Amino acid sequence: MLKRTILWYMTFWGFAMNYMLRMNLNIAIVSMVKTIPKHVNLTKFSQCYISKEVPNNEFLNSTFLVINMNSVQKENTFEWDENQQNIVLGAFYWLHIIMQIPGGILSQKYSAKTIYGFSNGFVAFLTCFIPLSAYFKYRALVLIRIIQGFVAGAAWPAMYALTGKWIPPNERSHFMSAYLGCSFGTAMTYVTCGYISSFLGWEMIFYITGALGILWFLFWTLLVHDSPGEHPSIGKEERLYIEKSLGRSSGKTQIHPTPWKSIVFSVPLIVNIISQIGVSWGMYTLSIQAPSYFSFVLGLNLKQVGIWTGVPHLFSWLFSLVCGFVCDYLIKNKVLSTTNVRKLACMLCNLAQGLFILGLAYSGCNHVLAIVNLVLAVAMVGAASSGQFAGIVDLAPNYAGILQGLVGIVSMGITSISPIIVGLLTYQRQTIEQWQQVFMLSAAFCWITGLIYVLFGKSEMQSWNNKTNKQEIKPMI
């Protein structure tokens, strides 16, 4: 098996673990808190009242995602109010953006493999201590979540740096579908953790996911290396192919001063960042707010909400695979230029996503239509792996980790205000009309940022990528 194929599988499972370890508490907390707030029974307050379960539909009414409410009342332990619960859930993201640029710099300068592996491995290790910390002291649990988020912030830029060293330009669309392992991990977390908690107790959610993360770390350490030139068992033909396609010679990549001025004022990079803000805003709004919308407005019960907010992420992952193969085919066969392929993918992950978000806004009380639009909107995000995500590596593979660090800080910083805006629009006004404003705003973000990329985006390697070491690279013989 090709070593870059092994890298794809390890990257896919790495991102799946990364998101499983950050999302597991979202499900476990349902079983952890002792008192369920009165407003959990949302259906009778819903504008679109659903008086009873949909008959003869075992899948829609399955209990595998959310534990039976009666058993929750009996088995839960902690008396945390809503503010405390939100603090625990949000603590992961408080320091998350801090490691974006440092993670990229460390990955370019030292070892991207080590940074990515340690980021996931250490988070998995701390996950095993979440039950103990929760029983010991509430603040201890919050502290662990803060540390987990801080360390996990280095994962994405590190993987971009490793991609720049391993993956030829005409294979990046397919390879970066591995990044959508995060969608697979999210979906699997919602699907499996309900079962685990129901049969084994909420503590086992953290022991099992933590153990899986540590197991992944061991395989990552054994199977992955920083570059083809450093891999001890890579075939000569594969190594020469990768190095020639990237314009590099064997051995460790030489480190040169980072061209910060060129990076900061790079118009293609700025356009890419703008487009990723739109993708992130749409996806972030749907991931965080869809459960509230389905509960407060459409009146779906917790079982249905759990399923229909998890399933769309599976479609996003599958769609990323399809887009990856199609886009690489278009590039390899010179049907379209790399830039136009990235723009085509952007039209899907920005413009099409915005269209389906608008469809969600105008679905009214038709919960089936709302679910269809949600699934399609989230699925479209899978095209980002072949679009803007791959476009970052196209611009400067030598500095891909640093570029992704900048993208992460800006896009995550801006999209983090999304919940605040949603709160202002819907506070004590859980109506279809107010939520239409939420979704229309998200659709507008997707469309405007997508159009900017379609009009001005580029995916050509920038001159400053090799500016400092152009004379040191020996041509392949």
Sequence and secondary structure as in RCSB ss.txt:
>XXXX:A:sequence
MLKRTILWYMTFWGFAMNYMLRMNLNIAIVSMVKTIPKHVNLTKFSQCYISKEVPNNEFLNSTFLVINMNSVQKE
NTFEWDENQQNIVLGAFYWLHIIMQIPGGILSQKYSAKTIYGFSNGFVAFLTCFIPLSAYFKYRALVLIRIIQGF
VAGAAWPAMYALTGKWIPPNERSHFMSAYLGCSFGTAMTYVTCGYISSFLGWEMIFYITGALGILWFLFWTLLVH
DSPGEHPSIGKEERLYIEKSLGRSSGKTQIHPTPWKSIVFSVPLIVNIISQIGVSWGMYTLSIQAPSYFSFVLGL
NLKQVGIWTGVPHLFSWLFSLVCGFVCDYLIKNKVLSTTNVRKLACMLCNLAQGLFILGLAYSGCNHVLAIVNLV
LAVAMVGAASSGQFAGIVDLAPNYAGILQGLVGIVSMGITSISPIIVGLLTYQRQTIEQWQQVFMLSAAFCWITG
LIYVLFGKSEMQSWNNKTNKQEIKPMI
>XXXX:A:secstr
  HHHHHHHHHHHHHHHHHHHHHHHHHHHHHHBSS  GGG  GGG SS   S  TT TTTT  SSS  HHHHHHH
  B   HHHHHHHHHGGGSSGGGGHHHHHHHIIIIIHHHHHHHHHHHHHHHHTTHHHHHHH HHHHHHHHHHHHH
HHTTHHHHHHHHHHHH  GGGHHHHGGGGGHHHHHHHHHHHHHHHHHHHH THHHHHHHHHHHHHHHHHHHHH  
SSGGG TT  HHHHHHHHHHHT  SSS       HHHHHT HHHHHHHHHHHHHHHHHHHHHHHHHHIIIIIS  
 HHHHHHHHHHHHHHHHHHHHHHHHHHHHHHHTTSS HHHHHHHHHIIIIIIHHHHHHHHHT TT HHHHHHHHH
HHHHHGGGGGTTHHHHHHHH GGGHHHHHHHHHHHHHHHHTTHHHHHHHHHTT   HHHHHHHHHHHHHHHHHHH
HHHHHH   S  GGGSTTTGGG     
